[in-house]
């Protein structure tokens, strides 16, 4: 794979890496020792952390937040992950995300994690937008 690590990838780059489906934002990384468990595969928690890292970058790239005091607060209301294939130490992978639905004060993101053309995990999260001071929801 000839894509940069830890750098936002375009939809064309994501597709060229063999990630199935239509994804708007992604990044490439490699499994680290701290992310594997005693069974020598990636711990389930690592996928949720990878999705979080991608989500933060996505929000900044989309201009939703700069994570400053006067920006809306983006809060995860719900998070799911489905695991379908193991990843191991040193495996390269791509995580990708996209917004799939909008409500008045919340929206839903879908995620995928793919290595060598194989989907290792998928997930989704419901994100609620709060006022900058956190006192209540804010319309999108």
N, C-alpha and C positions, 0 to 999 in steps of 0.2 A: 504494500500500500504506500502510495507516494503523497499522502496528505499530511499537513502539519499537525503536531500535537497541541492540545489545549488552545486552539484557535477556532473561532466560529467558522463553520463550514456552510457554504451555500447549498441550496436545494440540488443544484447540479453536481456538486462535489459529493453530497450524501448519496445520491443515486449512483454515481460512478463507483462508489465504494461497495456497491452491492446491497445497500439497505433497501429492502422491499417497501413499497408504498410511497406516498407523497409526504415528505417531511420538509419543513421550512427552515429549520435551524438545528445545528448539531455541532458536535466536536469529537475529535479522536483522542484517545488516551490509551494507557497500558495498565494492566492489573499490577498493583503493588503488593509486596509481601504483607503489609498490614491489613490488606483487604481479604486475605484468605483465611479459612478456618482449619480446624484439625483434620478435616477430610480433604484438604488441599484443593478446595475450590472456593470461589468468591462467596463470602458471607452474604446472606440476604440483605442485611443492613446496608452494605456497600452500594447496592443498586439504588436504594432510596437516596443515599448521599450523592451519587452520580447525577440522579435526576434533579436534586436540589441545586447542585453546582450549575447545571445547565439552565435550570429555571431562572436563577439569578442573572446569568449572562443574557438570557433571552429578554427578560424584563428591561434591562438596561439598553440592550440593542434596539428594542421596540420603542424606547422612550417613555415607558410607563413609570419608571422611577430612576433616581440616581442614588437612592438610599440616603437621602438627606432629611433633616428634621421637618422641612416644609413639604415633603413628598407624601402622597398617600401611603398608608401601610398596606402591604399585600400579605395576607395571612392564609396559610394552608388550612382549609376547613376539613378536608378529607384527602387521604392518599391511599392508593392501592398499588400493588405490584404482583405480577404473575410471572413465575419463573419457569422457563421451558428448556434450558440447556445450561450446563455448567460452564463457567470460565475458570481459567487456571492462571497461576503466576506467570507473568510475562505476556499473556495474550493481549493483542491489540483489539480495541473495540471502538465502536462509535455509538454515542448516545445522541438521540434526536428527539425533538419535541415539536408540537404544533397546538394551536388553539382550536378546539373543536366545537365549542358552544359558548354563548354569552347569555347572561341574565342581566337584570337591572344593576346589581351590585357585585356580581360574581361571574366567573368564567371557568371553563374546564380545559385543562391541558392533557394531551396524551403524550406518552413517551415510548421509546423503544431503545433497546440496547442490542447491538448486532456485532458479531465477531465472525469474520470469514464468511459472510453471507448467511450465517445462522442466527436466528433471533434467540437471544439468551433470556431476555426479559422484556415485558411490556408493563406499562402502568398508566395511571391517570391521577390527576389531582384537581380538586375544586379550590379555587382561589377567591377569597373575598377581599374586596377593596374597602379599607377603612379610612376615615378622615385622618389627616396627619397627626392629630393629637390622640387618635385611637378611641374617641368617644362614641363612634357609631359608624355605620356603613356610609359609603359614598358611591353615587352613581358612576358607572363606567363612562 
